[in-house]
Amino acid sequence: MSDAPADPRLFYNRHIFICTNVRAEGHPRGSCSVRAAEAGGVEKLRGYMREKARQLGIENIRCNAAGCLDRCEYGPNMVIYPEGVWYRYENTQDIDEIVETHLKNGGRVKRLMLTPDQLPPKH
C-alpha cells in the first residue's frame, strides 16, 4: 500500500500530444513533419484537430505540439492522455475519425492505433 497522496483531478479531460519534430529530408527514421507535408504539415493538422473538436462541442481538451515522440517510423503520430492511446494519421479524414470516435464518443480507431509491440515498418 502506498503512502502517496491521491492524484488531483485532471486539468483537461484529454491531453493530446502531436509530434511536430522536424528532421532533414532523407533521414533514416523520417519525421512526422516531413511525412505530413502532403497534408499541409503537422501544425496545420493540429490546428484542424482543435477546430474540429470545437465544432463538435468537445470541451476541456488540449492539443499540444510535442517534440519527438520516438515513434518516427509510424509518423505522423500523436498520443492521447489520460488513456495513453497512440495513433498515426495521414490526413484530415483520419483526424476527423479520431476526433469523432475517440474524443467525442470514447471509442478507438483501431485501424490507426499504434501498439507497443509494433516493429518499425520495413522500407
GIPELIN-V364043 format. One record per residue. N is the residue number from 1. PHI is phi in degrees with one decimal (* if undefined). BURIAL is 1 if it has 9 or more other ideal C-beta (glycine too) atoms within 8 Angstrom, else 0. Layout:
# GIPELIN-V364043
n=N phi=PHI burial=BURIAL
n=N phi=PHI burial=BURIAL
This chain:
# GIPELIN-V364043
n=1 phi=* burial=0
n=2 phi=-95.5 burial=0
n=3 phi=-93.0 burial=0
n=4 phi=-66.6 burial=0
n=5 phi=-68.3 burial=0
n=6 phi=-63.3 burial=0
n=7 phi=-67.3 burial=0
n=8 phi=-69.3 burial=0
n=9 phi=-63.2 burial=0
n=10 phi=-66.3 burial=0
n=11 phi=-74.4 burial=0
n=12 phi=-119.7 burial=0
n=13 phi=-63.6 burial=0
n=14 phi=-138.1 burial=1
n=15 phi=-124.1 burial=1
n=16 phi=-107.4 burial=1
n=17 phi=-106.6 burial=1
n=18 phi=-112.2 burial=1
n=19 phi=-64.2 burial=1
n=20 phi=-123.0 burial=1
n=21 phi=-62.9 burial=1
n=22 phi=-118.9 burial=0
n=23 phi=-125.1 burial=1
n=24 phi=-63.0 burial=0
n=25 phi=-53.2 burial=0
n=26 phi=90.3 burial=0
n=27 phi=-58.5 burial=1
n=28 phi=-58.0 burial=0
n=29 phi=-92.3 burial=0
n=30 phi=71.2 burial=1
n=31 phi=-157.6 burial=1
n=32 phi=-60.5 burial=1
n=33 phi=-62.4 burial=1
n=34 phi=-65.7 burial=1
n=35 phi=-68.8 burial=1
n=36 phi=-93.8 burial=1
n=37 phi=-58.4 burial=0
n=38 phi=-64.3 burial=0
n=39 phi=-91.5 burial=1
n=40 phi=100.1 burial=0
n=41 phi=99.4 burial=1
n=42 phi=-66.2 burial=1
n=43 phi=-64.9 burial=0
n=44 phi=-64.7 burial=1
n=45 phi=-67.6 burial=1
n=46 phi=-64.7 burial=1
n=47 phi=-62.5 burial=0
n=48 phi=-61.3 burial=1
n=49 phi=-63.1 burial=1
n=50 phi=-60.0 burial=1
n=51 phi=-66.6 burial=0
n=52 phi=-61.4 burial=1
n=53 phi=-61.8 burial=1
n=54 phi=-61.5 burial=0
n=55 phi=-60.5 burial=0
n=56 phi=-86.1 burial=1
n=57 phi=75.8 burial=0
n=58 phi=-84.4 burial=1
n=59 phi=-111.7 burial=0
n=60 phi=59.6 burial=0
n=61 phi=-123.1 burial=1
n=62 phi=-136.5 burial=0
n=63 phi=-108.4 burial=1
n=64 phi=-99.7 burial=0
n=65 phi=-73.4 burial=0
n=66 phi=-125.7 burial=1
n=67 phi=-72.2 burial=0
n=68 phi=-56.9 burial=0
n=69 phi=-96.9 burial=1
n=70 phi=65.0 burial=0
n=71 phi=-127.8 burial=1
n=72 phi=-53.2 burial=1
n=73 phi=-65.8 burial=0
n=74 phi=-104.1 burial=1
n=75 phi=-62.0 burial=1
n=76 phi=-69.5 burial=1
n=77 phi=-140.2 burial=1
n=78 phi=-149.4 burial=1
n=79 phi=-133.3 burial=1
n=80 phi=-112.4 burial=1
n=81 phi=-111.5 burial=1
n=82 phi=-86.3 burial=0
n=83 phi=-68.5 burial=0
n=84 phi=75.0 burial=0
n=85 phi=-92.1 burial=1
n=86 phi=-101.5 burial=1
n=87 phi=-131.9 burial=1
n=88 phi=-107.5 burial=1
n=89 phi=-152.4 burial=1
n=90 phi=-126.5 burial=0
n=91 phi=-157.9 burial=0
n=92 phi=-66.7 burial=0
n=93 phi=-65.4 burial=0
n=94 phi=-65.3 burial=1
n=95 phi=-61.1 burial=1
n=96 phi=-54.7 burial=1
n=97 phi=-66.6 burial=1
n=98 phi=-66.2 burial=1
n=99 phi=-63.3 burial=1
n=100 phi=-65.8 burial=1
n=101 phi=-75.2 burial=1
n=102 phi=-86.8 burial=1
n=103 phi=-70.7 burial=1
n=104 phi=-83.5 burial=1
n=105 phi=-105.5 burial=0
n=106 phi=76.6 burial=0
n=107 phi=-89.3 burial=0
n=108 phi=-133.4 burial=0
n=109 phi=-99.7 burial=1
n=110 phi=-55.4 burial=0
n=111 phi=-66.0 burial=0
n=112 phi=-107.6 burial=1
n=113 phi=-71.1 burial=1
n=114 phi=-103.6 burial=1
n=115 phi=-119.0 burial=0
n=116 phi=-60.5 burial=0
n=117 phi=-90.1 burial=0
n=118 phi=-67.9 burial=0
n=119 phi=-94.8 burial=0
n=120 phi=-57.4 burial=0
n=121 phi=-64.3 burial=0
n=122 phi=-87.4 burial=0
n=123 phi=-108.7 burial=0
